[in-house]
Amino acid sequence: MNDKLPSDQLSEFMKYLATSNLGEDDRLPPLSELSKILGISIASLREHLEVARVMGLVEVKPRTGIRRKHYTFKPAVLQSLFYAQAVNEDSFRAFSDLRNHIETSYWYQAVGMLTSEDHQELRGLVAKAMEKLHGTPVQIPHQEHRQLHLTIYKRLNNPFVMGLLEAFWEMYEAYGLGYYTDLNYQERVWDYHKRMVEAICSRNFNVGYDALTEHMDLIFQRNKSIPYHTFE
C-alpha cells in the first residue's frame, strides 16, 4: 500500500504551482529566484518546468517569462495518446471507443444543463453545416462537427470529461479525418445531428439519446479501407 499523499508525488515546482496564490496568467518569479525559493538547482528546475509546460500548466515565452495557465486535462491526455498511438496504431480506435462511452454516459446530465442560448448555438451549427454540405463547392463541416459535440457537454464543469473529449478531436484532426469527402455519409451524420439538436431543444432527451447512439453505430457501415475515420 502506498502511504504517500497525492501531493507527495509532485515535483517541488509542481507543488509550488498548486499551492501558491498565483492566479491564471500570473507571472512567476525568474528561475534564479524560484531556485532559491524551492531549494533546488536551476538545472533541476528547468526539467520540472519543461514537464509543466508539456502538461499545459505553464506558458514560457522569452519576453513575458513564465506564466501559470488555467488547468486543463487535454495536454496531458494528448501527450500520452500520441505516444500510445506511436507504440500501437490501434490506440486511437480504443480511445475513440472510450470517447463514445463518455458521451453516452454523460448525455442526460449534460443536455439537462444547457441553456436556451446553447440551444440556439447548436441550431446555428446545424444550419451552418447544412449550408456547407449543400453549397457550391461542397465543404465538409468539420469545425461545426467538433463544436456541436463539445457544446453539448460544455456545461458539465468537469475538466476531465472535457479534456478527454477535446483530446479526441485533436487526434481526429491530426489524422486529417476532418477532410473526408463522402457526401452521402456526411448528410446521414448531419441528419442525426439535427435530430439530436431538435430533441435537446424540445427537452425530449430520450429521443436525442437514441439519435446519438444510432449515429455512433454508423461506424460499422463505413468503408473499411479508410483508416481511423470511424468515429463521429
Salt bridges, closest charged atoms under 4 A:
GLU12 OE2 - LYS15 NZ 3.68
GLU24 OE1 - HIS70 ND1 3.70
GLU50 OE2 - ARG53 NH2 2.66
GLU59 OE2 - LYS61 NZ 3.85
ASP97 OD2 - HIS101 NE2 3.70
GLU103 OE2 - ARG99 NH2 3.27
GLU103 OE1 - HIS149 ND1 3.00
ASP118 OD1 - LYS154 NZ 3.25
ASP118 OD2 - ARG155 NE 2.81
GLU121 OE1 - LYS154 NZ 3.09
GLU131 OE2 - LYS128 NZ 3.84
GLU144 OE2 - LYS132 NZ 3.00
GLU170 OE2 - LYS74 NZ 3.40
GLU170 OE2 - ARG146 NH2 3.09
GLU173 OE2 - HIS142 NE2 2.98
GLU173 OE2 - ARG146 NH1 2.86
GLU187 OE2 - HIS134 NE2 3.39
GLU198 OE1 - ARG123 NH2 3.14
GLU214 OE1 - ARG195 NH2 3.31
GLU232 OE1 - HIS145 ND1 3.39
GLU232 OE2 - ARG222 NH1 3.31
GLU232 OE2 - HIS229 NE2 3.19
